[in-house]
């Protein structure tokens, strides 16, 4: 069954980035995507400083900078009290070459990388190719695929599932996806209304606490993204003009309607795969871990998976290392997900939605103290930017 090729299942941001990283290291790659074309998805848009550093060599960072919005500060706010604290990522200037967050929708990253892949003769990207199951032997792995022309079999030396939270690869490998699904859903709405005209002290990234309805408000290149929880409404109702208008008007009342450019509703999870590897197959990105979007860590964590795994597979491919180093992928990446990404995003959600007035007051005061103290602010930024977790992972795997 052996084939001198790596199969990547899923052409989302993690999958196409992994394919590019492998191809740049000289490996032939086939990407298999179930959808007929790239999906326009506004689910994620935040790129943290270390991610920008790590993607420089691939050329992706330059592409993101050309497409995205540089955001040097972010705020914690309260729906009633307004701005509580502002953090300047410039404090990280000695820790990163990119001391800011970059806001750029994930589908733009996919489009950029697909254009690069199209120029690489050893890369084969197949849309409308749905992987149904896997077969492995000691020296290879094959994907059984439904294609527009019928069933086909694609063979490779290694396979990586980057096919999302409902991953067929993960299920085919019999890997449990442990964790929880939040009872509420997350509404994402996009509008071109400039919220600064109503709230002059805004920056571009905000986490807004409220006992009844927390909000995250992010400025992306061509609009503002408004994210809020949805409890009782059906998906159909939550996506209606009336419902979204009520949420936006409740946040900033206006005499006219908001123009709604984007609307989507998502389930939010905190889950991690019981294993990241079975034989010659791996899971990465959302196929390996899911978290709520507060803090913008999920996409970044998936890209960090791709960077780590691409280098490991390439070293084995070139004969520079034995296959044993592939076991290090899970040992290095999974602790980051469990102790940093899942823990941080769960805490972010708890802080924003806290209902106990005493605890809420303590939280707001802690944010104020942290922002006012340069050392505390620096430590907070190391954590929320993911730098601290990545450094811990490097030390533990050294």
C-alpha positions as CSV (number, residue, x, y, z in Angstrom):
1,X,0.0,0.0,0.0
2,X,2.9,2.3,0.5
3,X,2.9,5.6,-1.5
4,X,5.4,8.4,-1.4
5,X,2.8,11.0,-0.5
6,X,1.2,12.6,2.5
7,X,-2.6,12.7,2.6
8,X,-4.3,15.7,4.2
9,X,-8.0,15.4,4.9
10,X,-9.7,18.8,5.1
11,X,-8.9,22.0,3.2
12,X,-9.7,24.4,6.1
13,X,-7.0,26.8,7.4
14,X,-5.1,24.1,9.3
15,X,-5.2,21.6,6.4
16,X,-4.0,23.9,3.7
17,X,-1.3,25.4,5.9
18,X,-0.1,21.9,6.7
19,X,0.0,21.0,3.0
20,X,2.0,24.2,2.3
21,X,4.5,23.5,5.1
22,X,5.0,19.9,3.9
23,X,5.3,20.9,0.2
24,X,7.9,23.6,1.1
25,X,9.9,20.9,2.8
26,X,9.9,18.9,-0.4
27,X,7.1,16.4,0.3
28,X,4.3,15.5,-2.2
29,X,0.9,16.1,-0.8
30,X,-2.7,15.3,-1.7
31,X,-5.5,17.3,0.0
32,X,-8.9,15.8,0.1
33,X,-11.9,18.1,0.9
34,X,-15.5,17.0,1.1
35,X,-17.0,20.4,0.1
36,X,-17.2,21.3,-3.5
37,X,-15.4,24.6,-3.0
38,X,-13.7,26.6,-0.2
39,X,-16.1,27.7,2.5
40,X,-16.6,31.3,3.4
41,X,-16.4,31.0,7.2
42,X,-16.2,33.9,9.7
43,X,-15.8,31.6,12.7
44,X,-12.2,32.6,13.5
45,X,-10.3,35.8,12.7
46,X,-7.6,36.3,15.4
47,X,-3.9,35.5,14.8
48,X,-1.7,35.9,17.9
49,X,1.9,37.2,18.0
50,X,3.7,33.9,18.2
51,X,1.6,32.5,15.3
52,X,2.7,35.4,13.2
53,X,6.3,34.7,14.1
54,X,6.1,31.0,13.4
55,X,4.4,31.5,10.0
56,X,7.0,34.0,8.7
57,X,9.2,31.5,6.9
58,X,6.3,30.0,5.0
59,X,5.3,33.4,3.6
60,X,1.9,33.2,5.3
61,X,2.6,36.1,7.7
62,X,3.3,38.5,4.8
63,X,0.0,37.5,3.2
64,X,-1.9,38.0,6.5
65,X,-0.4,41.4,7.0
66,X,-1.5,42.4,3.5
67,X,-5.1,41.2,4.1
68,X,-5.7,41.9,7.8
69,X,-5.9,44.5,10.5
70,X,-3.2,45.1,13.0
71,X,-4.6,45.5,16.5
72,X,-2.0,46.6,19.1
73,X,-4.4,46.8,22.0
74,X,-7.5,45.0,23.4
75,X,-10.0,45.9,26.1
76,X,-12.1,44.3,28.8
77,X,-15.3,46.1,29.2
78,X,-18.6,45.8,31.2
79,X,-22.0,46.4,29.6
80,X,-22.9,48.9,32.3
81,X,-19.6,50.4,33.4
82,X,-17.9,50.7,30.0
83,X,-14.1,50.3,29.6
84,X,-12.5,48.5,32.6
85,X,-9.0,47.8,31.3
86,X,-6.9,48.2,28.2
87,X,-3.8,46.1,27.4
88,X,-1.1,47.1,25.0
89,X,0.7,44.2,23.3
90,X,3.7,46.5,22.8
91,X,4.8,45.2,26.2
92,X,5.7,42.0,24.3
93,X,8.1,43.8,21.9
94,X,11.1,41.8,23.4
95,X,9.3,38.5,23.1
96,X,7.9,38.6,19.6
97,X,8.5,40.2,16.2
98,X,4.8,40.9,16.0
99,X,3.6,42.6,19.2
100,X,0.0,42.8,18.2
101,X,-3.0,40.7,17.3
102,X,-3.9,40.5,13.6
103,X,-7.6,40.3,12.6
104,X,-8.1,38.5,9.3
105,X,-11.0,36.1,8.5
106,X,-9.9,32.5,8.3
107,X,-11.3,32.0,4.8
108,X,-8.9,34.6,3.5
109,X,-6.0,32.6,4.9
110,X,-7.4,29.5,3.0
111,X,-7.7,31.5,-0.2
112,X,-4.2,32.8,0.1
113,X,-2.6,29.4,0.8
114,X,-4.7,27.7,-2.0
115,X,-3.2,30.2,-4.5
116,X,0.3,29.2,-3.3
117,X,-0.5,25.5,-3.5
118,X,-1.8,25.8,-7.1
119,X,1.7,26.8,-8.2
120,X,3.3,23.7,-6.6
121,X,3.4,20.7,-8.9
122,X,3.8,18.1,-6.1
123,X,0.5,19.3,-4.5
124,X,-2.8,17.9,-5.6
125,X,-5.9,19.6,-4.0
126,X,-9.2,17.7,-4.6
127,X,-12.5,19.3,-3.7
128,X,-15.8,17.3,-3.6
129,X,-13.7,14.3,-2.4
130,X,-15.3,13.0,0.8
131,X,-13.2,10.5,2.9
132,X,-15.4,7.7,4.1
133,X,-13.0,5.4,5.9
134,X,-9.3,4.5,6.3
135,X,-7.3,1.3,5.9
136,X,-3.8,1.0,7.3
137,X,-0.9,-1.4,6.9
138,X,2.6,-1.3,8.4
139,X,4.0,0.8,5.5
140,X,1.1,2.9,4.4
141,X,-2.4,4.3,4.8
142,X,-5.3,4.6,2.3
143,X,-8.4,6.7,2.3
144,X,-11.6,5.4,0.7
145,X,-13.1,8.4,-0.9
146,X,-16.4,9.3,-2.6
147,X,-15.7,11.5,-5.6
148,X,-17.8,13.1,-8.4
149,X,-16.8,10.2,-10.6
150,X,-17.4,7.4,-8.0
151,X,-15.5,5.7,-5.2
152,X,-11.7,6.0,-5.3
153,X,-8.8,4.9,-3.1
154,X,-6.0,7.3,-2.3
155,X,-2.8,5.9,-0.7
156,X,-0.1,7.6,1.2
157,X,2.7,7.0,3.6
158,X,1.1,9.2,6.2
159,X,-2.4,10.8,6.6
160,X,-3.4,13.8,8.7
161,X,-7.1,14.5,9.5
162,X,-7.7,18.2,9.7
163,X,-11.4,17.7,8.9
164,X,-13.0,19.6,11.8
165,X,-14.9,18.8,14.9
166,X,-17.0,16.0,13.3
167,X,-13.8,14.5,11.9
168,X,-14.3,11.3,9.8
169,X,-10.6,10.5,10.3
170,X,-10.9,10.7,14.1
171,X,-14.0,8.5,14.0
172,X,-12.4,6.0,11.6
173,X,-9.5,5.7,13.9
174,X,-11.8,5.0,16.9
175,X,-10.5,8.0,18.9
176,X,-12.8,9.3,21.6
177,X,-13.5,13.1,21.6
178,X,-13.7,13.8,25.3
179,X,-15.2,16.9,26.8
180,X,-18.4,18.9,26.8
181,X,-20.7,20.9,24.5
182,X,-22.1,24.2,25.9
183,X,-25.9,24.3,26.1
184,X,-26.0,27.8,24.5
185,X,-25.0,28.5,20.9
186,X,-22.8,31.4,19.7
187,X,-24.3,34.0,17.3
188,X,-21.8,35.7,14.9
189,X,-23.1,38.8,13.1
190,X,-21.1,41.2,11.0
191,X,-22.0,44.8,10.3
192,X,-20.3,47.8,8.7
193,X,-21.6,50.2,11.3
194,X,-18.6,51.9,13.0
195,X,-19.2,51.3,16.7
196,X,-16.6,54.0,17.4
197,X,-19.1,56.6,16.4
198,X,-21.2,55.5,19.3
199,X,-18.5,54.5,21.8
200,X,-15.4,56.7,21.1
201,X,-13.0,55.0,23.5
202,X,-13.1,51.6,21.6
203,X,-10.1,49.9,20.1
204,X,-10.4,46.9,17.8
205,X,-10.7,44.0,20.1
206,X,-13.1,43.8,23.1
207,X,-14.4,41.3,25.7
208,X,-17.5,42.7,27.2
209,X,-18.8,41.2,30.5
210,X,-22.5,41.0,31.4
211,X,-24.5,38.8,33.6
212,X,-27.3,38.4,31.0
213,X,-25.5,38.7,27.7
214,X,-21.7,38.9,27.3
215,X,-20.4,40.1,24.0
216,X,-17.1,40.0,22.1
217,X,-16.7,42.8,19.6
218,X,-13.9,42.6,17.0
219,X,-13.0,44.9,14.1
220,X,-11.9,43.0,11.0
221,X,-10.8,44.7,7.8
222,X,-14.2,45.4,6.3
223,X,-16.6,45.2,9.2
224,X,-17.2,44.6,12.9
225,X,-17.9,41.1,14.2
226,X,-20.4,40.8,17.1
227,X,-20.5,37.5,19.0
228,X,-23.0,36.8,21.7
229,X,-24.6,33.7,23.3
230,X,-28.0,32.4,22.2
231,X,-30.1,30.5,24.7
232,X,-33.8,29.8,23.9
233,X,-34.2,30.8,20.3
234,X,-34.1,28.2,17.5
235,X,-31.3,28.5,15.0
236,X,-33.7,29.8,12.4
237,X,-35.0,32.5,14.8
238,X,-31.5,33.4,15.9
239,X,-30.4,34.0,12.3
240,X,-33.4,36.2,11.4
241,X,-33.2,39.9,10.8
242,X,-35.5,40.7,13.7
243,X,-33.4,38.7,16.2
244,X,-30.0,40.0,15.1
245,X,-31.4,43.6,15.0
246,X,-32.7,43.2,18.6
247,X,-29.3,42.0,19.8
248,X,-27.4,44.8,18.0
249,X,-29.9,47.5,19.0
250,X,-29.7,46.2,22.6
251,X,-25.9,46.7,22.5
252,X,-25.9,50.1,20.8
253,X,-29.4,51.6,20.2
254,X,-29.7,53.4,16.8
255,X,-32.5,55.2,15.0
256,X,-32.0,53.1,12.0
257,X,-31.4,49.4,11.2
258,X,-28.0,47.8,11.2
259,X,-26.8,46.5,7.9
260,X,-26.1,42.8,8.5
261,X,-23.4,41.5,6.3
262,X,-22.7,38.2,8.0
263,X,-24.8,35.9,10.1
264,X,-24.0,32.4,11.5
265,X,-24.7,30.4,14.5
266,X,-22.4,27.8,16.0
267,X,-22.3,25.2,18.7
268,X,-19.4,25.7,21.1
269,X,-17.4,22.9,22.7
270,X,-14.5,22.2,25.0
271,X,-13.2,18.8,23.7
272,X,-9.9,17.1,23.1
273,X,-9.1,13.8,21.3
274,X,-8.0,10.9,23.5
275,X,-5.1,10.3,21.1
276,X,-3.6,12.4,18.3
277,X,-2.1,9.4,16.5
278,X,-3.0,5.9,15.5
279,X,-0.4,4.2,13.3
280,X,0.3,6.2,10.3
281,X,-2.7,8.6,10.8
282,X,-2.9,11.7,12.9
283,X,-5.6,14.3,13.9
284,X,-4.8,18.0,14.2
285,X,-6.7,21.3,14.5
286,X,-10.4,21.1,15.3
287,X,-10.3,17.3,14.6
288,X,-8.0,17.0,17.7
289,X,-9.4,19.8,19.9
290,X,-12.3,22.3,20.1
291,X,-12.7,25.2,22.4
292,X,-15.0,28.2,22.7
293,X,-13.9,31.2,20.7
294,X,-13.4,33.7,23.5
295,X,-9.7,34.6,23.3
296,X,-9.1,33.5,19.7
297,X,-7.0,30.5,20.6
298,X,-8.6,27.6,18.6
299,X,-7.3,28.5,15.1
300,X,-3.9,29.5,16.5
301,X,-3.6,26.2,18.3
302,X,-4.5,24.3,15.1
303,X,-1.9,26.2,13.2
304,X,0.7,25.4,15.9
305,X,-0.3,21.7,15.4
306,X,0.4,22.0,11.7
307,X,3.8,23.6,12.2
308,X,4.9,21.0,14.7
309,X,3.7,18.0,12.7
310,X,5.0,19.2,9.4
311,X,8.5,19.4,10.7
312,X,8.3,15.9,12.3
313,X,6.9,14.2,9.2
314,X,9.5,16.0,7.0
315,X,12.4,14.8,9.2
316,X,11.2,11.2,9.0
317,X,10.6,11.5,5.3
318,X,14.1,12.8,4.7
319,X,15.6,10.1,6.9
320,X,16.9,12.6,9.4
321,X,15.0,11.0,12.2
322,X,13.2,7.7,13.0
323,X,9.4,7.5,13.2
324,X,9.6,7.6,17.0
325,X,9.7,11.4,16.8
326,X,6.1,11.3,15.6
327,X,5.0,10.2,19.0
328,X,6.3,13.5,20.3
329,X,3.5,15.4,18.4
330,X,0.9,14.4,21.0
331,X,3.3,14.7,23.9
332,X,4.1,18.2,23.0
333,X,0.8,19.6,21.6
334,X,-1.9,17.9,23.8
335,X,-0.7,19.4,27.1
336,X,-0.8,22.9,25.6
337,X,-4.4,22.3,24.6
338,X,-5.5,20.9,27.9
339,X,-3.6,23.2,30.3
340,X,-3.6,26.4,28.3
341,X,-6.1,26.6,25.5
342,X,-9.0,24.8,27.0
343,X,-8.4,26.1,30.5
344,X,-7.9,29.7,29.3
345,X,-11.0,29.8,27.0
346,X,-13.2,28.2,29.7
347,X,-12.0,30.8,32.2
348,X,-12.6,33.6,29.7
349,X,-16.2,32.5,29.3
350,X,-16.8,32.2,33.1
351,X,-15.4,35.7,33.7
352,X,-17.6,37.3,31.0
353,X,-20.8,35.7,32.1
354,X,-20.4,35.7,35.9
355,X,-23.7,36.5,37.6
356,X,-22.7,36.7,41.2
357,X,-22.4,40.5,41.9
358,X,-19.6,40.1,44.4
359,X,-17.5,37.9,42.1
360,X,-18.2,40.2,39.2
361,X,-17.0,43.2,41.1
362,X,-13.8,41.3,42.1
363,X,-13.2,40.3,38.5
364,X,-13.5,43.9,37.2
365,X,-11.2,45.1,40.0
366,X,-8.7,42.4,39.1
367,X,-8.7,43.5,35.5
368,X,-8.1,47.1,36.5
369,X,-5.2,46.2,38.8
370,X,-3.6,44.0,36.2
371,X,-3.8,46.6,33.5
372,X,-2.4,49.3,35.8
373,X,0.7,47.3,36.9
374,X,3.2,46.8,34.0
375,X,4.6,43.6,35.4
376,X,1.1,42.0,36.0
377,X,0.0,43.3,32.5
378,X,3.1,41.7,30.9
379,X,2.4,38.4,32.5
380,X,-1.2,38.5,31.5
381,X,-0.2,39.3,27.9
382,X,2.3,36.4,27.8
383,X,-0.6,34.1,28.8
384,X,-3.4,35.5,26.6
385,X,-1.1,35.7,23.6
386,X,-0.2,32.0,23.9
387,X,3.5,32.8,24.3
388,X,3.7,31.3,27.8
389,X,2.1,28.0,26.8
390,X,4.4,27.6,23.8
391,X,7.4,28.2,25.9
392,X,6.3,25.7,28.5
393,X,5.7,23.1,25.8
394,X,9.2,23.7,24.4
395,X,10.8,23.3,27.9
396,X,8.8,20.1,28.7
397,X,9.7,18.5,25.3
398,X,13.4,19.6,25.3
